[in-house]
Amino acid sequence: MENMIEVPWDQLAADTLQALVEEFVSRDGTDYGEREIALAQKAEQVIHGIKRKQYVIVYDQEADSVQIVTAQDWKASGY
């Protein structure tokens, strides 16, 4: 995770945060257990997790992209 910096969620516009989270929860391979959960509910769960510091929004300077990673992965990366 070189060249990555943390982006404070509360410095993003609400619609930007929502779009980022919706892209994250709708990715192929995202698994939420045995039962299907609506996109809006998945997004709300992730936003809640971001606010509770379970997820981190990071900006990759090299790829010029933003992504969401688990706080555990972020800490393990050494940043």
Backbone as JSON Lines, residues from 0, in Angstrom:
{"i":0,"aa":"M","n":[0.83,-1.2,0.0],"ca":[0.0,0.0,0.0],"c":[0.87,1.25,0.0]}
{"i":1,"aa":"E","n":[1.93,1.2,-0.78],"ca":[2.79,2.37,-0.89],"c":[2.05,3.51,-1.57]}
{"i":2,"aa":"N","n":[2.46,4.72,-1.27],"ca":[1.88,5.91,-1.88],"c":[0.4,6.1,-1.56]}
{"i":3,"aa":"M","n":[-0.03,5.59,-0.43],"ca":[-1.44,5.73,-0.05],"c":[-1.55,6.6,1.2]}
{"i":4,"aa":"I","n":[-2.56,7.45,1.2],"ca":[-2.81,8.29,2.36],"c":[-4.27,8.15,2.78]}
{"i":5,"aa":"E","n":[-4.49,8.27,4.07],"ca":[-5.85,8.16,4.6],"c":[-6.63,9.43,4.29]}
{"i":6,"aa":"V","n":[-7.88,9.25,3.91],"ca":[-8.79,10.36,3.64],"c":[-9.83,10.4,4.75]}
{"i":7,"aa":"P","n":[-9.87,11.46,5.55],"ca":[-10.89,11.55,6.6],"c":[-12.3,11.56,6.0]}
{"i":8,"aa":"W","n":[-13.14,10.62,6.43],"ca":[-14.48,10.49,5.85],"c":[-15.3,11.75,6.03]}
{"i":9,"aa":"D","n":[-15.09,12.46,7.14],"ca":[-15.9,13.63,7.43],"c":[-15.48,14.86,6.62]}
{"i":10,"aa":"Q","n":[-14.45,14.73,5.8],"ca":[-14.06,15.82,4.92],"c":[-14.57,15.62,3.5]}
{"i":11,"aa":"L","n":[-15.3,14.51,3.27],"ca":[-15.9,14.25,1.97],"c":[-17.33,14.77,1.96]}
{"i":12,"aa":"A","n":[-17.78,15.23,0.81],"ca":[-19.18,15.61,0.66],"c":[-20.02,14.35,0.85]}
{"i":13,"aa":"A","n":[-21.21,14.5,1.41],"ca":[-22.07,13.35,1.71],"c":[-22.35,12.5,0.46]}
{"i":14,"aa":"D","n":[-22.6,13.15,-0.68],"ca":[-22.89,12.39,-1.89],"c":[-21.65,11.66,-2.42]}
{"i":15,"aa":"T","n":[-20.47,12.23,-2.2],"ca":[-19.23,11.58,-2.6],"c":[-19.0,10.34,-1.75]}
{"i":16,"aa":"L","n":[-19.18,10.47,-0.44],"ca":[-19.04,9.34,0.47],"c":[-20.03,8.23,0.09]}
{"i":17,"aa":"Q","n":[-21.27,8.61,-0.16],"ca":[-22.3,7.63,-0.52],"c":[-21.93,6.89,-1.81]}
{"i":18,"aa":"A","n":[-21.47,7.61,-2.82],"ca":[-21.09,6.99,-4.09],"c":[-19.9,6.04,-3.91]}
{"i":19,"aa":"L","n":[-18.93,6.45,-3.13],"ca":[-17.76,5.62,-2.87],"c":[-18.17,4.33,-2.16]}
{"i":20,"aa":"V","n":[-19.01,4.45,-1.15],"ca":[-19.46,3.28,-0.4],"c":[-20.32,2.37,-1.27]}
{"i":21,"aa":"E","n":[-21.2,2.93,-2.08],"ca":[-22.03,2.11,-2.95],"c":[-21.18,1.34,-3.96]}
{"i":22,"aa":"E","n":[-20.14,1.96,-4.48],"ca":[-19.23,1.25,-5.39],"c":[-18.54,0.11,-4.64]}
{"i":23,"aa":"F","n":[-18.13,0.35,-3.42],"ca":[-17.46,-0.66,-2.6],"c":[-18.36,-1.85,-2.33]}
{"i":24,"aa":"V","n":[-19.59,-1.62,-1.92],"ca":[-20.48,-2.72,-1.55],"c":[-21.05,-3.45,-2.76]}
{"i":25,"aa":"S","n":[-20.97,-2.86,-3.93],"ca":[-21.52,-3.52,-5.11],"c":[-20.47,-4.24,-5.94]}
{"i":26,"aa":"R","n":[-19.23,-4.25,-5.48],"ca":[-18.16,-4.95,-6.21],"c":[-18.44,-6.43,-6.28]}
{"i":27,"aa":"D","n":[-17.99,-7.04,-7.34],"ca":[-18.06,-8.5,-7.44],"c":[-17.23,-9.12,-6.33]}
{"i":28,"aa":"G","n":[-17.78,-10.17,-5.72],"ca":[-17.06,-10.87,-4.67],"c":[-17.33,-10.34,-3.29]}
{"i":29,"aa":"T","n":[-18.1,-9.27,-3.16],"ca":[-18.45,-8.77,-1.85],"c":[-19.5,-9.7,-1.27]}
{"i":30,"aa":"D","n":[-19.22,-10.27,-0.1],"ca":[-20.1,-11.27,0.5],"c":[-20.59,-10.78,1.85]}
{"i":31,"aa":"Y","n":[-21.89,-10.84,2.03],"ca":[-22.49,-10.38,3.29],"c":[-23.21,-11.51,4.02]}
{"i":32,"aa":"G","n":[-22.83,-12.75,3.76],"ca":[-23.42,-13.85,4.5],"c":[-24.45,-14.62,3.71]}
{"i":33,"aa":"E","n":[-25.27,-15.35,4.44],"ca":[-26.21,-16.28,3.84],"c":[-27.39,-15.61,3.15]}
{"i":34,"aa":"R","n":[-27.83,-14.46,3.64],"ca":[-29.01,-13.84,3.04],"c":[-28.63,-12.56,2.3]}
{"i":35,"aa":"E","n":[-29.41,-12.26,1.3],"ca":[-29.19,-11.06,0.49],"c":[-29.59,-9.82,1.29]}
{"i":36,"aa":"I","n":[-28.79,-8.78,1.17],"ca":[-29.06,-7.52,1.86],"c":[-29.15,-6.43,0.79]}
{"i":37,"aa":"A","n":[-30.12,-5.55,0.91],"ca":[-30.3,-4.46,-0.06],"c":[-29.07,-3.56,-0.09]}
{"i":38,"aa":"L","n":[-28.8,-3.0,-1.27],"ca":[-27.65,-2.11,-1.46],"c":[-27.65,-0.98,-0.43]}
{"i":39,"aa":"A","n":[-28.78,-0.37,-0.22],"ca":[-28.85,0.75,0.74],"c":[-28.48,0.3,2.14]}
{"i":40,"aa":"Q","n":[-28.89,-0.89,2.52],"ca":[-28.57,-1.4,3.86],"c":[-27.08,-1.74,3.96]}
{"i":41,"aa":"K","n":[-26.52,-2.33,2.91],"ca":[-25.09,-2.62,2.89],"c":[-24.3,-1.32,3.01]}
{"i":42,"aa":"A","n":[-24.71,-0.31,2.24],"ca":[-24.01,0.98,2.27],"c":[-24.07,1.6,3.66]}
{"i":43,"aa":"E","n":[-25.23,1.53,4.29],"ca":[-25.37,2.09,5.64],"c":[-24.47,1.36,6.63]}
{"i":44,"aa":"Q","n":[-24.35,0.05,6.5],"ca":[-23.47,-0.72,7.37],"c":[-22.02,-0.3,7.2]}
{"i":45,"aa":"V","n":[-21.6,-0.08,5.96],"ca":[-20.21,0.32,5.72],"c":[-19.96,1.74,6.21]}
{"i":46,"aa":"I","n":[-20.9,2.64,5.98],"ca":[-20.75,4.01,6.48],"c":[-20.63,4.0,8.0]}
{"i":47,"aa":"H","n":[-21.45,3.2,8.65],"ca":[-21.37,3.06,10.1],"c":[-19.99,2.52,10.5]}
{"i":48,"aa":"G","n":[-19.48,1.54,9.73],"ca":[-18.16,0.99,10.0],"c":[-17.05,2.01,9.79]}
{"i":49,"aa":"I","n":[-17.2,2.87,8.8],"ca":[-16.21,3.93,8.58],"c":[-16.21,4.89,9.77]}
{"i":50,"aa":"K","n":[-17.38,5.25,10.22],"ca":[-17.47,6.18,11.36],"c":[-16.92,5.55,12.64]}
{"i":51,"aa":"R","n":[-17.01,4.22,12.75],"ca":[-16.49,3.52,13.93],"c":[-15.04,3.08,13.73]}
{"i":52,"aa":"K","n":[-14.43,3.51,12.62],"ca":[-13.03,3.24,12.29],"c":[-12.74,1.77,12.03]}
{"i":53,"aa":"Q","n":[-13.76,1.03,11.54],"ca":[-13.56,-0.35,11.13],"c":[-13.07,-0.4,9.68]}
{"i":54,"aa":"Y","n":[-13.37,0.64,8.93],"ca":[-12.91,0.8,7.55],"c":[-12.21,2.14,7.43]}
{"i":55,"aa":"V","n":[-11.31,2.22,6.45],"ca":[-10.56,3.44,6.19],"c":[-10.67,3.77,4.7]}
{"i":56,"aa":"I","n":[-10.85,5.03,4.39],"ca":[-10.85,5.49,3.01],"c":[-9.42,5.93,2.7]}
{"i":57,"aa":"V","n":[-8.86,5.39,1.62],"ca":[-7.48,5.73,1.28],"c":[-7.38,6.2,-0.16]}
{"i":58,"aa":"Y","n":[-6.46,7.11,-0.38],"ca":[-6.18,7.63,-1.71],"c":[-4.84,7.08,-2.16]}
{"i":59,"aa":"D","n":[-4.84,6.45,-3.31],"ca":[-3.61,5.91,-3.91],"c":[-3.08,6.98,-4.86]}
{"i":60,"aa":"Q","n":[-1.99,7.61,-4.46],"ca":[-1.42,8.7,-5.25],"c":[-0.9,8.22,-6.6]}
{"i":61,"aa":"E","n":[-0.35,7.01,-6.63],"ca":[0.21,6.48,-7.87],"c":[-0.88,6.17,-8.9]}
{"i":62,"aa":"A","n":[-1.96,5.55,-8.44],"ca":[-3.06,5.17,-9.34],"c":[-4.11,6.27,-9.46]}
{"i":63,"aa":"D","n":[-3.99,7.31,-8.65],"ca":[-4.96,8.4,-8.61],"c":[-6.37,7.85,-8.42]}
{"i":64,"aa":"S","n":[-6.51,7.01,-7.38],"ca":[-7.81,6.4,-7.1],"c":[-8.06,6.36,-5.6]}
{"i":65,"aa":"V","n":[-9.32,6.2,-5.26],"ca":[-9.73,6.13,-3.87],"c":[-10.37,4.77,-3.63]}
{"i":66,"aa":"Q","n":[-10.11,4.2,-2.47],"ca":[-10.72,2.92,-2.13],"c":[-10.98,2.81,-0.64]}
{"i":67,"aa":"I","n":[-11.75,1.81,-0.28],"ca":[-12.05,1.53,1.12],"c":[-11.35,0.24,1.47]}
{"i":68,"aa":"V","n":[-10.64,0.24,2.6],"ca":[-9.97,-0.96,3.09],"c":[-10.34,-1.14,4.56]}
{"i":69,"aa":"T","n":[-10.16,-2.35,5.06],"ca":[-10.43,-2.56,6.49],"c":[-9.35,-1.85,7.3]}
{"i":70,"aa":"A","n":[-9.71,-1.42,8.47],"ca":[-8.74,-0.76,9.36],"c":[-7.6,-1.71,9.68]}
{"i":71,"aa":"Q","n":[-7.91,-2.99,9.8],"ca":[-6.9,-4.0,10.08],"c":[-5.86,-4.05,8.96]}
{"i":72,"aa":"D","n":[-6.32,-4.07,7.71],"ca":[-5.4,-4.07,6.56],"c":[-4.59,-2.77,6.51]}
{"i":73,"aa":"W","n":[-5.23,-1.67,6.81],"ca":[-4.54,-0.37,6.79],"c":[-3.42,-0.35,7.84]}
{"i":74,"aa":"K","n":[-3.73,-0.81,9.05],"ca":[-2.71,-0.85,10.12],"c":[-1.58,-1.81,9.76]}
{"i":75,"aa":"A","n":[-1.92,-2.94,9.18],"ca":[-0.92,-3.94,8.81],"c":[0.03,-3.41,7.73]}
{"i":76,"aa":"S","n":[-0.45,-2.45,6.93],"ca":[0.38,-1.9,5.87],"c":[1.45,-0.96,6.4]}
{"i":77,"aa":"G","n":[1.32,-0.55,7.65],"ca":[2.34,0.29,8.25],"c":[2.13,1.79,8.1]}
{"i":78,"aa":"Y","n":[0.98,2.19,7.6],"ca":[0.72,3.63,7.42],"c":[0.12,4.22,8.65]}
